[in-house]
Amino acid sequence: RRVKKSSPPPGVLQKFKEVLEKAKSKTIPNRRDRRKALQPVSGGSAKKTADQKLSRKNYSVSQNGRSGAFANKEKRPWHNFADPSLRGHASPNQEPVWRIVDAVEIAGFTATKYDEVMAILEFRGDDFVRGQIRSIVGSAVAMVHGWLPLNLFDIATKTDSFLETPMAPSGNLYLADVRFHFQERKYNEGMFEVYGEDGSDSTVTEKNTSNIIEKKIEWVQDQLMDNRRSADERAKEKEWLEDLQHSIVPRIKSQILSLKAPTLVNCVKITNVPKKYKHTLQLLRNISVTGQWPKTSVARSNVIRNSNIRDSNDKITGGSFTVFNPQMLEPITNGNIKQLPLGNVQFPELTKAVFELEKALSLQETRRQASLDGSLTDACSQELRPSSLCCAINCNAQFKPHVDSGRGAGQTLSMIVGLGDYAGGEIMVEGIAHDIQYYPLEFDGWSSRHWTNVYQGERFSLVWFSPELTSKR
């Protein structure tokens, strides 16, 4: 913003500081604070029952004791603030996107020859996802202008959210310092300390180090300011701001509205079940209706919104479990049935049926394939799909955005198909919806983020895949 004075208007500055504060990680209350909250007040009456907000269980994954000052800081998934090109490497079910933003400060101001004031923002954390800082700044600019809601950071750091965030222009970001807690704790010095030729003590070392770092940072800032003087760069920033207001923000607001009030993309139910699916669908319905559905594993429950669905008698009628291809398991287990997965043992007829269905679908003339960015490839596969080792069997399981764990072996693509009497329920691959009701789709579940769109009715899905197995597994 062009100003005549040497500092921004106080109101704008204060609002910008307040918005940046919202990006900081919360401090998780320690045991003393939680106990203090339960102490009687001065009047003798006890406080309310245990404040659930003070429980560590209500916070996201936090750092352990080795992380020093970050030990009591909340981690949040910054997947929506990562560089879009990362795709599956920035999935909310992957540890690298769970980061701590310890501090966000306006460290100072500097003036340009255009009578502008540039704010110097300082971010500190345990690590940063590529693109995270630029997206935080871009989002903050939109919030200060009133174009996006002030709770955007809370909305976009939920594990079940997938939306675009504005990324500030490049060329203004630099790494100022790196500290390693374990190094300082063990050796009482930083990893990049600068010593004098005479082996000076720590006091002189810290001074030397500080002076060198300050000079380097000043040089970097000068280079960035010189770049800022370019008319082209100034024009690019102006163009970005206009694009942010008129193009990017409307898209994000639409995505936020969809998160709050999801709507069915496809409201048409398919009641006429194709012949090749009838036997498998009947077996699936029998397992669900009789309450025999196995309990969903803990790992898979973390990426499902509604795992272990139960009826009025507390019997599990839905969720997710996996079976293995008996023909491919034979050489692995040496014919020992004790090594077969529980799903194979409990449902041998269903296991046989799902892999026979995969074979039938593989014989189709063409199969749809989604590329890594979620769009359909121009040419559908006409090659025979190799038999899969595993099949994930799901009943009314609405998956959150995630990528599959491990990696594929032999098959780089998983194949999914939907069965049942439902409307909606498309698979979302990198934000693009694909109808799968009796209409199989191949996609890279290890590299592309995918999840289940909202649906109504009875929805089963089968996902065939072949993970890489170690000898131990």
C-alpha positions in Angstrom: 0.0 0.0 0.0 1.4 3.4 -1.0 1.7 5.8 2.0 3.0 9.3 2.6 4.2 8.7 6.1 7.1 6.5 7.2 4.8 3.9 8.7 1.6 2.1 7.8 -1.7 3.3 9.2 -2.0 2.0 12.8 -5.4 0.3 12.2 -4.1 -1.7 9.2 -1.0 -2.6 11.1 -2.9 -3.8 14.1 -5.3 -5.9 12.0 -2.4 -7.4 10.1 -0.7 -8.4 13.4 -3.9 -9.9 14.7 -4.4 -12.0 11.5 -0.8 -13.3 11.6 -1.3 -14.3 15.3 -4.0 -16.7 14.2 -1.3 -18.7 12.3 0.6 -19.4 15.5 0.4 -22.8 17.2 -1.4 -22.9 20.5 0.5 -23.8 23.7 -0.7 -27.0 25.1 -1.5 -26.7 28.8 0.9 -28.7 31.0 -0.2 -30.9 34.0 0.1 -28.0 36.5 -2.2 -25.8 34.4 -4.8 -28.6 34.1 -4.7 -29.3 37.8 -5.0 -25.6 38.6 -8.1 -25.3 36.5 -9.8 -27.8 38.8 -9.0 -26.0 42.1 -11.8 -24.4 44.0 -12.3 -20.7 43.6 -11.8 -18.2 46.5 -15.5 -18.3 47.4 -15.2 -22.0 48.2 -17.4 -23.1 45.3 -15.6 -25.5 43.0 -15.0 -24.6 39.4 -16.9 -26.3 36.7 -16.0 -29.9 36.0 -12.8 -30.6 34.1 -12.4 -28.2 31.2 -12.1 -30.5 28.3 -10.3 -27.9 26.3 -7.4 -28.2 28.7 -6.9 -31.8 28.0 -3.8 -32.7 25.8 -6.0 -35.2 24.0 -8.0 -32.3 22.5 -4.9 -31.0 20.7 -3.2 -32.3 17.5 0.0 -34.2 17.5 2.7 -32.3 19.5 6.4 -32.6 19.7 8.2 -34.8 22.2 10.7 -33.7 24.9 13.7 -33.7 22.5 12.3 -30.6 20.7 13.0 -28.2 23.6 10.8 -25.1 23.4 8.4 -26.8 21.0 7.5 -29.6 23.4 4.2 -28.0 24.5 3.3 -26.5 21.1 0.4 -27.8 19.0 1.1 -29.2 15.6 -1.3 -28.5 12.7 -1.5 -30.0 9.2 -0.6 -27.3 6.7 -1.4 -29.4 3.7 -3.6 -26.7 2.1 -0.8 -24.2 2.4 1.8 -26.3 0.6 3.0 -25.8 -2.9 0.3 -27.4 -5.1 2.9 -29.3 -7.1 3.6 -31.5 -4.0 0.2 -33.2 -4.3 0.4 -36.5 -2.4 3.5 -35.4 -0.6 1.4 -32.8 1.2 -1.4 -35.1 2.4 -2.9 -34.4 5.9 -2.3 -38.1 6.8 1.4 -37.7 6.2 3.7 -36.4 9.0 5.8 -33.9 7.0 2.8 -31.4 6.7 2.2 -31.4 10.5 4.2 -28.4 11.6 4.6 -25.9 14.5 4.5 -22.2 13.8 6.1 -21.0 17.0 6.1 -17.2 16.3 5.0 -14.8 13.7 6.2 -11.2 14.1 6.5 -8.0 12.3 10.2 -7.6 12.8 10.6 -4.1 11.4 9.9 -1.8 8.4 12.0 -0.4 5.6 11.2 2.3 3.1 11.5 2.3 -0.7 12.3 5.1 -3.1 8.6 4.9 -4.1 7.7 6.3 -0.7 6.3 2.9 0.3 6.9 1.0 3.6 7.8 -2.6 3.5 7.0 -4.8 6.5 9.6 -7.4 7.4 7.8 -10.5 8.7 9.6 -13.1 10.7 8.4 -16.7 11.0 9.8 -19.3 13.4 8.9 -23.0 13.6 10.1 -26.5 13.8 10.2 -26.7 10.0 8.2 -25.5 7.1 6.4 -27.2 4.2 7.4 -25.8 0.8 5.1 -22.9 0.0 3.7 -22.7 3.5 5.0 -19.2 4.4 4.1 -17.6 1.1 0.6 -19.1 1.4 0.2 -17.9 5.0 1.2 -14.4 3.9 -1.1 -14.5 0.9 -4.0 -15.6 3.1 -3.3 -12.9 5.6 -3.4 -10.2 3.0 -6.8 -11.5 1.8 -8.1 -11.6 5.4 -6.9 -8.1 6.2 -8.7 -6.8 3.1 -11.9 -8.6 4.3 -12.0 -10.8 1.3 -11.7 -14.1 3.2 -13.0 -15.1 6.7 -10.7 -14.4 9.7 -10.9 -18.1 10.7 -9.4 -19.3 7.4 -6.3 -20.8 9.2 -8.6 -22.9 11.4 -10.7 -24.1 8.5 -7.7 -24.9 6.2 -5.8 -26.8 8.9 -8.4 -29.5 9.5 -7.6 -33.0 8.3 -10.9 -33.3 6.4 -10.5 -30.0 4.4 -9.1 -29.6 1.0 -9.1 -26.1 -0.5 -7.0 -23.6 -2.3 -5.1 -20.9 -0.4 -3.6 -17.8 -2.0 0.2 -17.9 -2.4 2.1 -14.5 -2.2 4.4 -13.7 -5.0 7.9 -15.2 -4.9 11.1 -13.3 -4.5 10.5 -11.9 -1.0 11.3 -14.9 1.1 14.7 -15.9 2.6 16.0 -18.3 5.3 17.5 -16.3 8.1 18.7 -18.8 10.7 18.6 -22.5 11.6 19.0 -23.9 15.1 19.4 -27.5 16.3 18.2 -28.1 19.8 20.0 -31.4 20.3 23.3 -29.7 19.2 22.9 -26.8 21.7 21.8 -29.1 24.5 24.7 -31.5 24.1 27.5 -29.2 23.3 26.2 -25.9 24.6 26.8 -24.2 21.3 25.1 -23.8 17.9 26.0 -26.0 15.0 27.1 -23.0 12.9 29.0 -21.0 15.5 31.9 -18.9 14.2 35.2 -19.0 16.2 38.1 -16.6 16.2 41.5 -17.6 15.0 42.6 -17.8 18.7 39.8 -20.1 19.7 37.9 -17.4 21.5 35.4 -18.2 24.2 31.6 -18.5 23.8 30.9 -14.9 24.5 33.1 -13.7 21.7 31.8 -16.5 19.5 28.2 -15.4 19.9 29.2 -11.9 19.1 31.1 -12.9 16.0 28.3 -15.2 14.9 25.6 -12.5 15.4 27.6 -9.8 13.5 28.2 -12.1 10.5 24.5 -13.2 10.4 23.3 -9.6 10.6 25.6 -8.5 7.7 24.4 -11.5 5.6 20.8 -10.7 6.3 21.3 -7.0 5.5 22.9 -8.0 2.1 20.0 -10.3 1.3 17.5 -7.6 2.2 19.3 -5.1 0.0 19.1 -7.6 -2.9 15.4 -8.0 -2.4 14.9 -4.3 -2.2 16.8 -3.8 -5.4 14.5 -6.4 -7.1 11.6 -4.5 -5.6 12.6 -1.3 -7.5 12.0 -3.1 -10.8 8.9 -1.8 -12.6 8.2 -5.3 -13.8 8.1 -6.7 -10.3 5.8 -4.0 -9.0 3.5 -4.6 -11.9 3.5 -8.3 -11.2 2.5 -7.7 -7.5 -0.3 -5.3 -8.6 -1.6 -8.0 -11.0 -1.4 -10.6 -8.3 -3.5 -8.5 -5.9 -6.1 -7.9 -8.6 -6.2 -11.7 -9.4 -6.4 -12.5 -5.7 -9.5 -10.3 -5.3 -11.4 -11.1 -8.4 -10.4 -14.7 -9.2 -8.7 -16.6 -6.4 -10.8 -15.4 -3.5 -14.2 -16.3 -5.2 -12.9 -19.8 -5.8 -11.8 -20.2 -2.2 -15.1 -18.9 -0.8 -17.0 -21.3 -3.0 -14.8 -24.2 -1.6 -15.3 -23.1 2.0 -19.1 -23.0 1.4 -18.9 -26.6 0.0 -17.1 -27.7 3.2 -19.7 -26.1 5.4 -22.7 -27.3 3.4 -21.7 -30.1 1.0 -24.1 -30.9 -1.8 -24.5 -33.9 -4.0 -22.8 -33.7 -7.4 -24.8 -36.5 -8.9 -28.3 -37.0 -7.5 -29.3 -39.9 -9.8 -29.4 -43.3 -8.2 -28.7 -46.4 -10.3 -31.2 -49.1 -9.2 -30.6 -51.5 -12.1 -27.5 -53.4 -10.9 -25.3 -54.7 -13.8 -25.1 -58.5 -13.9 -21.4 -58.8 -13.2 -21.8 -56.9 -9.8 -24.9 -58.7 -8.5 -23.3 -61.6 -6.7 -20.6 -59.5 -5.0 -23.2 -56.9 -3.9 -25.5 -59.5 -2.4 -22.6 -60.9 -0.3 -21.7 -57.4 0.9 -25.3 -56.6 1.9 -25.6 -59.9 3.8 -22.4 -59.1 5.9 -23.6 -55.6 6.7 -27.3 -56.5 7.5 -26.2 -59.4 9.8 -23.8 -57.2 11.7 -20.7 -59.3 10.8 -18.7 -56.4 9.4 -15.2 -56.5 10.9 -13.9 -53.7 13.0 -11.9 -51.0 11.1 -8.2 -50.9 11.9 -6.9 -47.9 13.9 -4.7 -46.7 11.1 -7.6 -46.7 8.6 -10.0 -45.2 11.1 -7.8 -42.1 11.1 -8.7 -41.3 7.5 -12.4 -42.2 7.7 -15.0 -39.7 9.0 -17.4 -42.5 10.2 -15.5 -45.7 10.9 -17.2 -48.7 12.6 -20.8 -47.8 11.9 -23.1 -49.6 14.3 -26.8 -50.5 14.4 -29.3 -50.2 17.3 -27.9 -53.4 18.8 -24.4 -52.1 18.8 -23.3 -54.4 16.0 -20.9 -53.1 13.4 -22.7 -52.8 10.0 -20.1 -50.7 8.1 -16.5 -49.6 8.0 -13.5 -50.9 6.1 -11.3 -54.0 6.0 -8.9 -55.7 3.6 -8.7 -59.1 2.0 -5.8 -60.7 0.1 -5.9 -62.5 -3.2 -5.7 -66.2 -2.3 -3.9 -67.1 -5.6 -1.1 -64.6 -4.9 -0.9 -65.4 -1.2 -0.2 -69.1 -1.9 3.5 -68.7 -2.5 3.8 -66.2 0.4 2.0 -68.4 3.1 3.2 -71.8 1.8 -0.4 -72.9 2.1 -0.6 -72.2 5.8 -4.1 -70.9 6.5 -3.0 -69.5 9.9 -1.2 -66.7 8.1 -4.2 -65.6 6.1 -5.7 -62.2 7.0 -8.9 -62.3 9.2 -11.1 -61.0 6.3 -10.0 -64.0 4.2 -10.8 -66.5 7.0 -14.2 -64.9 7.8 -15.4 -64.3 4.3 -13.8 -66.8 1.8 -16.8 -66.5 -0.7 -16.6 -62.7 -0.7 -12.9 -62.8 -1.1 -13.2 -65.1 -4.2 -16.0 -62.9 -5.6 -14.2 -59.6 -5.4 -11.1 -60.8 -7.2 -13.2 -62.6 -9.8 -14.9 -59.2 -10.3 -11.5 -57.5 -10.7 -10.6 -60.0 -13.4 -13.9 -59.4 -15.2 -13.4 -55.6 -15.1 -9.9 -56.0 -16.3 -11.2 -57.7 -19.4 -13.1 -54.6 -20.5 -12.0 -53.0 -23.7 -11.1 -49.7 -22.0 -10.7 -48.5 -18.4 -10.7 -44.9 -17.2 -7.5 -43.6 -15.6 -7.0 -40.5 -13.6 -3.6 -38.7 -13.9 -1.7 -37.4 -10.9 -3.5 -34.1 -11.0 -6.9 -35.9 -10.9 -7.9 -35.2 -14.5 -8.8 -38.1 -16.8 -6.0 -39.2 -19.1 -6.6 -38.7 -22.9 -6.1 -42.4 -23.6 -7.8 -45.0 -21.4 -5.9 -48.2 -20.7 -6.5 -51.1 -23.1 -4.0 -53.4 -21.5 -5.0 -56.3 -19.2 -4.7 -55.2 -15.6 -2.5 -57.5 -13.6 -4.2 -59.2 -10.6 -4.0 -57.2 -7.4 -2.7 -58.6 -4.1 -5.2 -56.8 -1.9 -8.8 -55.4 -2.0 -10.1 -52.8 0.5 -13.8 -53.5 1.1 -15.7 -50.5 2.3 -19.3 -50.0 3.5 -20.6 -46.4 4.0 -17.1 -45.3 4.7 -16.5 -41.7 3.9 -12.8 -41.2 3.6 -11.0 -37.9 4.4 -8.3 -36.5 2.0 -5.3 -38.9 2.2 -2.8 -40.9 0.3 -2.3 -44.6 0.7 0.5 -45.7 2.9 3.5 -47.5 1.6 4.1 -47.8 -2.2 2.8 -49.9 -5.0 4.6 -53.0 -6.3 4.1 -54.0 -9.9 0.9 -51.8 -10.1 1.3 -48.1 -9.9 -2.4 -47.7 -10.1 -5.2 -48.7 -7.8 -8.7 -49.5 -9.2 -11.9 -48.5 -7.4 -15.6 -49.1 -8.1 -18.8 -48.3 -6.3 -21.7 -50.6 -5.6 -25.1 -50.1 -4.0 -28.2 -47.9 -4.0 -26.8 -44.4 -3.5 -26.5 -41.0 -5.0 -23.4 -38.9 -5.0 -20.4 -40.6 -3.5 -17.9 -39.8 -6.2 -14.2 -40.3 -5.5 -12.4 -37.0 -5.4 -8.8 -37.1 -6.8 -6.9 -33.9 -6.2 -10.2 -32.1 -6.0 -11.8 -33.5 -9.2 -14.9 -35.7 -8.9 -15.2 -39.0 -10.6 -18.4 -41.1 -10.7 -17.5 -44.7 -9.8 -20.9 -46.3 -9.3 -20.6 -49.5 -11.4 -18.0 -47.4 -13.4 -14.4 -48.4 -12.3 -11.6 -45.9 -12.2 -7.8 -46.4 -12.0 -5.7 -43.8 -10.1 -2.4 -43.5 -8.3 -3.5 -43.7 -4.6 0.1 -43.4 -3.4 0.7 -40.1 -5.1 -2.6 -38.4 -5.5 -4.7 -37.2 -2.6 -8.2 -38.7 -2.7 -11.3 -38.9 -0.6 -15.1 -39.6 -0.7 -17.6 -37.0 -1.8 -20.8 -36.6 0.2 -23.5 -39.2 -0.7 -26.9 -40.5 0.3 -28.0 -44.1 0.6 -26.2 -47.4 0.8 -22.7 -47.2 -0.6 -20.1 -50.0 -0.9 -16.7 -49.5 -2.6 -14.0 -51.9 -3.6 -10.4 -50.8 -4.1 -7.9 -53.2 -5.6 -4.2 -52.5 -5.0 -0.8 -54.2 -4.7 1.4 -52.8 -1.9 5.2 -53.4 -1.8 5.7 -56.2 0.8 8.9 -56.8 2.7 9.9 -60.3 3.8 9.0 -59.4 7.4 5.5 -58.3 6.4 
